[in-house]
Amino acid sequence: MTWRQVLDVFETLDSGTVTGDSVADLLRSGGVEDITVTRAHGERGHTDFIKVVIPGSQGKSVGGSAPTLGILGRLGGLGARPERIGFVSDGDGALTALAAALKLGLMAQRGDVLPGDVIVATHICPNAPVRPHDPVPFMGSPVGGGLMNEHEVDDRMDAILSVDTTKGNRIINVRGFAISPTVMRGYILRVSEDLLDVMQWVTGKLPVVFPITMQDITPYGNGVFHINSILQPATAASVPVVGVAITTEVAVPGSGTGVTHLDDVDSATRFCLEVAKAFGAGDCYFYDHQEYQQLVERYGEMTRLQTLGEDQ
């Protein structure tokens, strides 16, 4: 279980004075050693990017060849102060990713080292701006999406789970979490059967998949509608990306406080951990390599969708 880690991380993040350094202190207390904190400034303030590397027994960080999983906590901000007091719905992605990092550190301390490296990245901002969005307001961010990708997407990652609150819509009507189809270099591929297996084992329920569109896998800033930023890492990555969406039955504003369901965060955290175990061991595939190559040979590369395209 990850309840203790979820609670500990939540108590740290639910603060108007939380910083990347205070989160790093919590992670170090749980046995995580390789932590980098970088403060970035934007037009609307600053945020602290935090990146954690948990070495695997056969990971690339120790000279091995086991694949590396990236777990990204996507968000605009943890809080919308001074407009809102408290931890906002938008922070659930960071909470999930950091709880996973804390649990992995404790596991390693106790002798349970995963085969592959795991890299966890997110950012810490307790006072992000609110921005309009339909059907409910979203959280903005002090920095742009390109800078987020620059700090969070890492060339060492062989696959990425992008965790994000995805409650501000009417197309996912289940409380808990849902996963997306795999996105690979501009292609929306079939949903990974291996990830569906892990999801139903962790939740004890039928798996839930949320729909995505071509718009969702293009970069922010091109003027088209995006469900949210959950698949923005796919615009900067050359490896498969799957969204892990924290969801609700009804549309909930990203700036809403008192709306985080820690049991759902716990389920999403356990999902990320089980995927990390299986992926590093070579027992979990995000996509069919042969089928992807066949698509590229028949239809060509789709990497143009990872760019802003032409300005008409």
C-alpha positions as CSV (number, residue, x, y, z in Angstrom):
1,M,0.0,0.0,0.0
2,T,1.0,3.6,-0.5
3,W,-1.4,5.3,1.9
4,R,1.4,6.5,4.2
5,Q,3.4,8.0,1.4
6,V,0.3,9.7,-0.1
7,L,-0.6,11.2,3.2
8,D,3.0,12.4,4.0
9,V,3.4,14.0,0.6
10,F,-0.1,15.6,0.8
11,E,0.7,17.2,4.1
12,T,3.9,18.6,2.7
13,L,2.3,19.9,-0.5
14,D,-0.7,21.4,1.2
15,S,1.1,24.5,2.2
16,G,1.4,28.1,1.1
17,T,5.2,28.0,1.6
18,V,6.1,24.6,0.1
19,T,9.2,24.6,-2.1
20,G,11.1,22.1,-4.1
21,D,13.7,22.0,-1.3
22,S,11.1,21.1,1.4
23,V,9.8,18.3,-0.9
24,A,13.4,17.1,-1.5
25,D,13.9,16.9,2.3
26,L,10.8,14.7,2.6
27,L,12.1,12.4,-0.1
28,R,15.5,12.2,1.4
29,S,14.0,11.1,4.7
30,G,12.5,8.2,2.8
31,G,15.8,7.0,1.3
32,V,15.8,8.9,-2.0
33,E,19.3,10.2,-2.7
34,D,19.5,11.5,-6.3
35,I,17.3,14.6,-6.3
36,T,17.7,17.8,-8.4
37,V,15.7,21.0,-7.7
38,T,15.8,23.8,-10.2
39,R,13.9,27.1,-9.8
40,A,12.4,28.5,-13.0
41,H,10.9,32.0,-13.5
42,G,8.2,33.0,-15.9
43,E,6.0,36.0,-16.6
44,R,3.6,35.1,-13.8
45,G,6.0,34.0,-11.1
46,H,8.2,31.0,-10.5
47,T,8.1,27.3,-9.8
48,D,10.6,24.7,-8.6
49,F,11.2,21.7,-10.8
50,I,12.1,18.5,-9.0
51,K,13.6,15.4,-10.6
52,V,14.3,12.2,-8.8
53,V,16.2,9.1,-10.0
54,I,15.7,5.8,-8.2
55,P,18.4,3.4,-9.4
56,G,17.4,-0.1,-10.4
57,S,19.4,-3.3,-9.7
58,Q,20.0,-3.7,-13.5
59,G,19.3,-0.1,-14.5
60,K,21.3,2.1,-16.9
61,S,22.5,4.2,-14.0
62,V,24.5,1.3,-12.7
63,G,25.7,0.1,-16.1
64,G,22.8,-2.3,-16.7
65,S,20.4,-2.5,-19.7
66,A,17.0,-2.7,-18.0
67,P,14.6,0.0,-19.4
68,T,13.9,3.2,-17.6
69,L,10.4,4.4,-16.7
70,G,9.6,8.0,-16.4
71,I,6.7,9.1,-14.1
72,L,5.8,12.7,-14.6
73,G,3.4,14.6,-12.4
74,R,1.7,17.2,-14.7
75,L,0.0,20.3,-13.3
76,G,-0.2,24.0,-13.5
77,G,0.1,24.5,-9.7
78,L,-0.5,23.0,-6.3
79,G,-2.4,26.1,-5.2
80,A,-4.1,29.2,-6.6
81,R,-3.1,31.6,-3.8
82,P,-4.2,34.2,-3.0
83,E,-7.5,33.5,-4.9
84,R,-7.9,30.1,-3.3
85,I,-6.6,28.8,0.0
86,G,-5.5,25.2,0.1
87,F,-4.4,22.3,-2.2
88,V,-6.2,22.4,-5.5
89,S,-7.5,19.6,-7.7
90,D,-4.8,20.3,-10.2
91,G,-2.1,19.1,-7.8
92,D,-3.1,15.5,-7.9
93,G,-0.6,14.6,-10.6
94,A,2.3,15.9,-8.6
95,L,1.0,14.2,-5.5
96,T,0.8,10.8,-7.3
97,A,4.3,11.1,-8.8
98,L,6.0,12.2,-5.6
99,A,4.2,9.5,-3.5
100,A,5.5,7.0,-6.0
101,A,9.0,8.3,-5.6
102,L,8.8,8.3,-1.8
103,K,7.5,4.7,-1.8
104,L,10.3,3.6,-4.2
105,G,12.9,5.1,-1.9
106,L,11.5,3.2,1.1
107,M,11.3,0.0,-0.9
108,A,14.9,0.3,-1.9
109,Q,15.9,0.9,1.8
110,R,14.2,-2.4,2.7
111,G,15.9,-4.4,-0.1
112,D,13.1,-4.3,-2.7
113,V,15.0,-2.7,-5.6
114,L,13.3,-2.6,-9.0
115,P,15.2,-4.0,-12.0
116,G,15.1,-0.7,-14.0
117,D,15.7,2.9,-13.1
118,V,12.7,5.1,-12.4
119,I,12.8,8.8,-13.0
120,V,10.2,11.0,-11.4
121,A,9.7,14.6,-12.3
122,T,7.2,17.3,-11.5
123,H,7.1,20.9,-10.3
124,I,6.2,22.7,-7.1
125,C,4.2,25.9,-7.2
126,P,1.8,26.9,-4.4
127,N,0.5,30.1,-6.0
128,A,-0.2,29.5,-9.7
129,P,-2.8,31.6,-11.7
130,V,-6.3,30.4,-12.7
131,R,-7.3,30.6,-16.4
132,P,-10.6,30.2,-18.2
133,H,-11.5,26.9,-19.8
134,D,-14.7,25.1,-20.8
135,P,-16.6,23.6,-19.0
136,V,-14.8,24.6,-15.8
137,P,-11.7,26.9,-15.1
138,F,-8.3,25.4,-15.3
139,M,-5.1,26.2,-13.4
140,G,-2.5,28.1,-15.3
141,S,1.3,28.0,-14.6
142,P,4.0,30.6,-14.0
143,V,6.0,29.0,-16.9
144,G,5.2,27.7,-20.3
145,G,4.6,24.1,-21.5
146,G,7.8,24.0,-23.5
147,L,9.9,24.8,-20.4
148,M,8.0,22.1,-18.4
149,N,8.9,19.5,-21.0
150,E,12.5,20.7,-21.0
151,H,12.7,20.0,-17.3
152,E,10.6,16.9,-17.0
153,V,11.0,14.9,-20.2
154,D,14.4,13.1,-19.9
155,D,16.3,11.4,-22.7
156,R,17.1,8.5,-20.3
157,M,13.4,7.5,-20.2
158,D,12.3,4.6,-22.4
159,A,8.6,5.1,-21.7
160,I,6.6,7.7,-19.8
161,L,3.5,7.7,-17.6
162,S,2.1,11.2,-17.5
163,V,-0.1,11.7,-14.5
164,D,-2.5,14.6,-14.4
165,T,-5.8,15.6,-12.8
166,T,-8.4,15.3,-15.6
167,K,-11.6,16.2,-14.0
168,G,-12.6,19.3,-15.9
169,N,-14.5,17.6,-18.7
170,R,-17.7,15.7,-19.5
171,I,-16.2,12.8,-21.4
172,I,-14.7,10.8,-18.4
173,N,-17.6,10.0,-16.1
174,V,-15.9,7.6,-13.6
175,R,-14.3,8.5,-10.3
176,G,-10.8,7.0,-9.9
177,F,-8.3,7.0,-12.7
178,A,-8.2,6.2,-16.4
179,I,-5.4,5.6,-18.9
180,S,-5.0,6.9,-22.4
181,P,-4.1,5.0,-25.6
182,T,-0.3,5.0,-26.2
183,V,1.1,8.1,-28.0
184,M,4.3,7.5,-30.0
185,R,5.9,10.2,-32.1
186,G,2.6,11.7,-33.3
187,Y,0.8,8.4,-33.6
188,I,-2.1,7.5,-31.4
189,L,-1.7,3.7,-31.0
190,R,-3.9,1.0,-29.5
191,V,-4.3,0.8,-25.8
192,S,-1.6,-1.4,-24.2
193,E,-3.0,-4.7,-23.1
194,D,-0.3,-5.0,-20.5
195,L,-1.3,-1.7,-18.9
196,L,-4.9,-2.7,-18.9
197,D,-4.0,-5.9,-17.0
198,V,-2.0,-3.9,-14.4
199,M,-4.9,-1.4,-14.0
200,Q,-7.6,-4.0,-13.4
201,W,-5.4,-5.9,-11.0
202,V,-4.6,-2.8,-9.0
203,T,-8.2,-1.5,-8.9
204,G,-10.0,-4.8,-8.8
205,K,-12.4,-3.3,-11.4
206,L,-12.7,-3.2,-15.2
207,P,-10.1,-0.9,-16.7
208,V,-11.1,2.6,-17.8
209,V,-9.7,4.3,-20.9
210,F,-10.2,7.9,-21.7
211,P,-10.6,9.1,-25.3
212,I,-8.0,11.5,-26.9
213,T,-8.0,13.4,-30.1
214,M,-5.3,14.6,-32.6
215,Q,-5.6,18.1,-30.9
216,D,-4.6,16.6,-27.5
217,I,-1.3,15.4,-28.7
218,T,-0.2,18.7,-30.3
219,P,1.7,21.3,-28.4
220,Y,0.0,24.0,-26.4
221,G,0.0,27.4,-28.2
222,N,-1.4,26.3,-31.5
223,G,-4.8,27.7,-30.8
224,V,-6.8,24.4,-30.7
225,F,-8.6,22.8,-27.9
226,H,-6.8,20.3,-25.6
227,I,-8.5,18.2,-22.9
228,N,-5.6,19.3,-20.7
229,S,-1.8,19.1,-20.5
230,I,-1.7,15.4,-19.8
231,L,-0.2,14.4,-23.2
232,Q,2.1,17.5,-23.6
233,P,5.1,15.3,-22.8
234,A,4.4,13.4,-26.0
235,T,5.2,16.5,-28.0
236,A,8.8,16.4,-26.7
237,A,9.4,12.7,-26.3
238,S,10.6,10.1,-28.8
239,V,9.4,7.2,-26.6
240,P,5.9,6.0,-25.9
241,V,3.7,8.1,-23.6
242,V,0.6,7.1,-21.7
243,G,-1.6,9.4,-19.8
244,V,-2.8,8.5,-16.3
245,A,-5.8,10.7,-15.6
246,I,-7.2,11.2,-12.1
247,T,-10.9,11.4,-12.8
248,T,-14.3,12.2,-11.3
249,E,-18.0,11.5,-12.4
250,V,-18.7,15.2,-12.8
251,A,-16.7,18.2,-14.0
252,V,-14.6,19.7,-11.2
253,P,-12.5,22.9,-11.6
254,G,-8.8,22.4,-11.5
255,S,-8.7,25.4,-9.1
256,G,-11.2,23.7,-6.7
257,T,-10.0,23.0,-3.1
258,G,-11.1,20.2,-0.9
259,V,-11.8,18.0,-3.9
260,T,-8.8,15.6,-3.8
261,H,-9.7,12.0,-3.2
262,L,-6.7,10.4,-1.6
263,D,-8.0,6.9,-2.2
264,D,-8.0,7.6,-6.0
265,V,-4.5,9.0,-5.7
266,D,-3.4,5.9,-3.8
267,S,-4.8,3.7,-6.6
268,A,-3.0,5.7,-9.3
269,T,0.2,5.6,-7.3
270,R,0.1,1.8,-6.9
271,F,-0.6,1.5,-10.7
272,C,2.5,3.6,-11.5
273,L,4.6,1.4,-9.1
274,E,3.4,-1.9,-10.6
275,V,4.0,-0.6,-14.1
276,A,7.5,0.4,-13.0
277,K,8.2,-3.1,-11.6
278,A,6.9,-4.9,-14.8
279,F,8.4,-2.5,-17.3
280,G,11.9,-2.6,-15.8
281,A,11.7,-6.4,-15.8
282,G,10.7,-6.5,-19.5
283,D,7.2,-7.8,-18.7
284,C,5.2,-4.8,-19.7
285,Y,5.0,-3.2,-23.2
286,F,3.5,0.2,-24.0
287,Y,3.1,-0.6,-27.7
288,D,3.7,-3.2,-30.4
289,H,7.0,-2.3,-31.9
290,Q,6.4,-4.3,-35.1
291,E,3.0,-2.8,-35.7
292,Y,4.3,0.7,-35.1
293,Q,7.1,0.2,-37.7
294,Q,4.5,-1.1,-40.1
295,L,2.5,2.1,-39.7
296,V,5.5,4.2,-40.3
297,E,6.5,2.3,-43.4
298,R,3.0,2.5,-44.8
299,Y,2.0,6.1,-43.9
300,G,5.3,7.8,-42.9
301,E,6.3,9.7,-39.8
302,M,3.8,11.7,-37.9
303,T,6.3,13.8,-35.9
304,R,4.9,17.0,-37.5
305,L,2.1,16.7,-34.9
306,Q,4.7,17.2,-32.2
307,T,5.4,20.7,-33.5
308,L,3.3,23.9,-33.8
309,G,3.0,23.3,-37.5
310,E,2.5,26.1,-40.0
311,D,1.1,29.5,-39.0
312,Q,-1.6,30.3,-41.6
